[in-house]
Amino acid sequence: MLNNQAFEHRFVDAVSKVPKPEWQQLAGDTLFTSYEWLSALEHSHSVGGHTGWQPHHLVVYYKHQQQPIAILPGYIKSHSYGEYVFDWAWAEAYERHNLDYYPKWICAVPFTPVVGARLLSQSHSNALHQYILDVLQEAAQANSWSGIHINFELLEQSWPNSRLIERLGVQFHWHNQDYDSFDAFLDTMKARKRKMIKKERAQIRKSDIQVRWLNKEQITPDVIYQFYLCYCRTYRKRSGHNGYLTQQFFTLLFAYLPENTTLCCAYRGDNGEENSAFIAASLYLQDNNTLYGRYWGALEESEHLHFELCYYQGIERAITQRLQRFDAGAQGEHKLLRGFEPVYTHSFHTLTHPLFEQAIAEFITTERNQLSHYYQQCQSLLPFKEQ
């Protein structure tokens, strides 16, 4: 039973159930929980009941007022694909005990393991946090959700003094130390690692591959189609399917967020743009402080092209644009040798079954100790000179 009389709430099954200005006022300058990004997912049918990502966003109001004061973008899940905070072992444990792990409710950006604000609000009082948790726990009981999960939350917007269990992860981000050029960045590295990067970049420059950044006017329907083929090929090679996102998602994304999106593309042939063949691309998004690299793909194999399009071009752009951080996506220890540093990520979980909740808490404690050791190992592999 909800005790706080200051708030009320509703769940909505589409972003469009909240007026765009009201959503954006709470979302601020976030990209991946913006009205535009989440709308593109829904309008393109990349999420929806048939995908196992059923939109179920929580909207909170002050009592008897119409303006929302908080939104928690959420989904009812019937599987654990596309989350990047892995709980397959938890689901298998439920299955061994003849219990249903699905459905569950998750607050996350579908298919995108990016750190950011999950609770969209200009107020972060303990009373509001407690009300939201009470709502979610009551909904979990009423709808037979196995648990509640909040993935890749900002640490400063964490959930203190609650039943939610904090789980750590590790990603690799590049940080701009006020470099004035790519060479200035390379100068901070040990000679061997600096030479490796120069050699990889030189191999691309000496080939007949041309790298071009495309802005909103240059991203035509044909370019989007070629990029989508690259995206599908990557997923087929890695997972045996065409990926989670539809071609329409990318079409809508470039239409909805034209100032924040660009493509870094590779073409084979040096006889001018019209005679070049599109062979690879990486999608980039940019906000005021951070560059995000997403959804690389290639139509043919070419040594070091992945590093060039996904890492080195992104670092150069972050330096040129005076951005503080470059997030090139999850996983990949090979990023360490190229100047990306380990950072902790934070997710929060609770399960409705009390015995499993206790077991998961113990598992996360053990995992945290292992991650601390892994983090230190990653730090030891960084290529920078001794200070």
PyMOL commands that set and color helices and strands:
alter all, ss='L'
color gray80, all
select helices_A, chain A and resi 15-17+20-27+35-43+49-51+88-96+126-143+155-157+182-186+191-206+221-239+247-256+273-275+305-320+333-338+354-380
alter helices_A, ss='H'
color red, helices_A
select strands_A, chain A and resi 7-12+53-55+57-62+68-72+75-77+104-107+120-121+147-153+165-175+209-214+261-268+277-286+290-298+325-327+341-351
alter strands_A, ss='S'
color yellow, strands_A
deselect
rebuild
show_as cartoon
